[in-house]
Structures are given as structure tokens and as C-alpha cells.
Amino acid sequence: MGTLEEIKKNKVIAVIRADTPDKALEFAKGCIEGGLKVIEVTFSFPRVERVIAELSKIEGILIGAGTLLDANMAEKALYSGAKFLVSPHTDEDIVDLAKSNGILTIQGALTSSEIVNARKLGVDMVKIFPVSAVGGPSYIKAIKDPLPFTEIMTTGGVNYDNFLDYIEAGASAVGLSSAFLTKDKKIKLDTVIENTKRIVERLSTIN
């Protein structure tokens, strides 16, 4: 199964943000233990490459890198073992790097023009962020009506209560992050595992 098909099958991507590599690993491993198979580690803390490298050794888990702002970041992610590359914007250099290495790329786009242009560059999936600020599920449905062939990932305001709404509106995948954490947004292993299991159980109702 290819990377795109794997993401579409699993539908939920755990987006890992943390202050340290150890906390990021705790976060990611909690999501994996809870039953998720697709993990995106953001380039937003020191030594993130170590986290990607360690997680990429786990059999049956698809590891990607997010918050990639330029080709230099994307190269580091690629060489650390990332199997897909995610950016908040559309960057032609990142797309070219991904294509030349046979790696899937998810790039930020919002309007119909931006989405069509991203597809022309070879982007595999577009990331609409922050989706809650631009209309939520209704916006995804409005975009998918004229552009049904577009693969969409949604992040930003997607949570336990509404993530199925985005999938039902046409999103191929959703990115969740704070949904796994404690109420005060702390990374606590037991809580991450418990919240992940709840998300996986809810996801199973549409699979």
C-alpha cells in the first residue's frame, strides 16, 4: 500500500508538538500505543531529527515531518527517515525534493486557485489550516463540490468532537494534536493513550 493510500485508510494523523525530544517521543509512543498508525512530527523543537529517526524504526507505523518551511528543513526530515513531508504553505522546492525522492507531500493551500496550483506542482494532498477559522466542515464540502478529486487534510480547530464531521464533509485525513493531551494541554502518557483509544474507537464507527 502506498503512502497516500495508507493515510486515507487511517484518516487520523497524530501531529506531535513538544518542547523536547523526550516529550515528543512520549507523545508519539502514547498515540501509537493507543492505536494510531500515522504520525507527523513537527519541526518546531530542537533535535527533532532524533525523534523522527527513532520513530521510523517502529514497524507498521508511518512517520512524517511537519511545519517544513523550506527545502533545507525538508532534506533533514527526509534523511531522518520521514515518509511524508508537510508544510503550512506550498513550496515548489519542497515539492520538487519530495518528487525526486518518491516521497508524498502535503502542502498548505486554501482557495480554489491555491489548491489547483498546488496540484499542478505535483502536491499529493493539500492541507487546509486553520480550517476552523475559514468555515469548518462546510468549507471542506464547498471546496470538494467543484474539486472532488482533491485530497484534503484539515488541521487547526479539529478535535474529538468534530473530527468525524470533517471526514464526512470530504477530508481525506485530519490532523489532531491537542485532542490527545490533558485539559491544560500537557503531555501525559496515560492521558495520551486513553484519548487516542477514544479517538480510534470513534473513528471505527465510519470504517
C-alpha positions in Angstrom: 0.0 0.0 0.0 1.4 3.4 -1.0 1.7 6.3 1.5 -1.3 8.2 0.2 -3.5 5.1 0.4 -2.2 4.4 3.9 -3.0 7.9 5.1 -6.5 7.8 3.5 -7.1 4.4 5.1 -6.2 5.5 8.6 -7.7 9.0 8.3 -6.3 10.4 11.5 -2.8 11.8 11.7 -1.3 12.5 15.2 0.5 15.8 15.0 3.3 15.8 17.5 4.4 19.1 19.0 6.5 19.3 22.1 9.3 21.3 23.8 11.9 18.5 23.9 12.7 15.3 22.0 11.9 13.1 25.1 8.4 14.7 25.4 7.8 14.3 21.7 8.7 10.6 21.9 6.4 10.1 24.9 3.6 11.9 23.0 4.1 9.8 19.8 4.5 6.5 21.5 1.3 7.2 23.5 -0.5 7.7 20.2 0.9 4.5 18.8 0.1 2.5 21.9 -3.4 3.9 21.7 -3.8 2.5 18.2 -2.8 5.2 15.6 -0.5 4.3 12.8 0.2 7.7 11.1 2.4 10.2 13.0 3.6 13.7 11.9 6.4 15.2 13.9 6.7 18.9 13.6 10.0 20.7 13.0 9.2 23.0 16.0 11.7 21.9 18.7 15.4 21.1 18.9 16.8 17.8 17.7 13.5 16.8 16.0 15.5 14.6 13.6 16.3 12.3 16.5 12.6 11.8 17.2 11.8 11.0 13.5 14.8 8.6 13.2 13.7 6.7 16.3 10.0 6.5 15.4 10.8 5.5 11.9 12.3 2.2 13.2 8.9 1.1 14.6 7.3 -1.5 12.2 3.9 -0.7 10.8 4.0 3.0 11.6 4.1 5.7 9.0 6.2 8.7 10.2 6.1 12.1 8.5 7.6 15.5 9.2 5.6 18.7 9.5 6.0 22.5 9.7 8.6 22.3 7.0 9.3 25.9 5.8 12.0 25.3 3.2 13.9 22.6 1.3 16.7 22.6 3.9 14.3 21.5 6.6 12.7 19.0 4.2 16.1 17.5 3.4 16.8 17.0 7.1 13.4 15.3 7.6 14.0 13.1 4.6 17.4 11.9 5.7 16.0 11.3 9.2 13.5 8.8 7.8 10.3 10.8 7.2 8.0 9.1 4.7 5.9 12.2 4.0 6.5 15.9 4.2 4.0 18.5 5.4 4.2 22.3 5.1 1.8 25.1 6.2 2.3 26.6 2.7 3.0 25.5 -0.8 6.8 25.4 -1.5 7.9 24.4 -5.0 11.4 23.4 -3.8 9.9 21.1 -1.2 7.6 19.6 -3.8 10.5 19.0 -6.2 12.6 17.4 -3.4 9.7 15.1 -2.5 9.0 14.1 -6.1 12.7 13.4 -6.8 12.8 11.1 -3.8 9.4 9.4 -4.3 8.0 10.9 -1.1 4.5 12.1 -0.6 4.0 15.8 0.1 1.1 17.6 1.9 1.3 21.4 1.3 -0.8 24.2 2.6 -3.4 25.8 0.4 -6.7 27.5 1.0 -8.5 29.0 -2.0 -9.5 27.1 -5.1 -6.7 28.8 -7.1 -4.1 27.9 -4.5 -5.4 24.3 -4.4 -5.3 23.9 -8.2 -1.9 25.5 -8.5 -0.6 23.1 -5.8 -1.9 20.2 -7.7 -0.1 21.4 -10.9 3.1 21.4 -9.0 2.6 17.8 -8.0 1.3 18.1 -4.5 -0.3 14.9 -3.4 -2.6 16.3 -0.7 -3.4 19.9 0.4 -3.5 21.0 4.0 -6.2 23.5 4.9 -5.2 25.3 8.1 -6.6 26.7 10.3 -9.7 25.1 9.0 -12.0 26.2 11.9 -11.3 29.8 11.1 -12.4 29.6 7.5 -15.7 27.8 7.9 -15.0 24.3 9.2 -16.6 21.3 7.6 -18.9 23.4 5.5 -15.8 24.9 3.8 -14.4 21.5 3.0 -17.7 20.4 1.5 -17.8 23.7 -0.6 -14.3 23.0 -1.9 -14.9 19.4 -2.7 -18.0 20.1 -4.7 -16.2 21.7 -7.6 -12.8 19.9 -6.9 -13.9 16.4 -6.0 -10.5 14.9 -7.0 -8.6 17.0 -4.4 -7.2 15.1 -1.4 -7.5 17.3 1.7 -6.0 17.2 5.2 -7.6 19.5 7.8 -5.9 20.9 10.9 -6.4 23.8 13.3 -9.5 23.6 15.5 -10.1 19.9 14.7 -10.9 18.0 17.9 -12.5 14.8 19.3 -16.0 16.3 19.0 -15.8 17.4 15.4 -13.1 15.3 13.5 -15.7 13.0 12.0 -17.6 16.0 10.6 -14.5 16.9 8.6 -14.1 13.4 7.2 -17.8 13.2 6.4 -17.5 16.6 4.6 -14.8 15.1 2.3 -11.5 15.4 4.1 -9.2 12.5 3.3 -7.4 13.0 6.6 -7.5 15.1 9.7 -4.6 16.2 11.9 -5.1 16.1 15.6 -2.8 17.3 18.4 -4.2 18.9 21.5 -7.1 16.3 21.4 -4.6 13.8 22.9 -3.4 15.9 25.8 -4.7 16.8 29.3 -7.2 19.6 29.7 -4.4 22.0 30.4 -2.6 20.9 27.2 0.1 18.8 29.0 1.7 15.7 27.6 0.9 12.8 30.0 1.4 9.3 28.7 -1.6 7.7 30.3 -3.8 10.5 29.1 -2.5 10.4 25.6 -3.1 6.6 25.4 -6.6 7.0 26.8 -7.6 9.8 24.5 -6.1 8.0 21.5 -8.2 4.9 22.2 -11.3 7.1 22.4 -10.5 8.7 19.0 -9.7 5.3 17.4 -13.0 3.9 18.8 -15.0 6.8 17.4 -13.2 6.5 14.0 -14.2 2.9 13.8 -17.8 3.9 13.6 -17.3 5.1 10.0 -14.8 2.4 8.8 
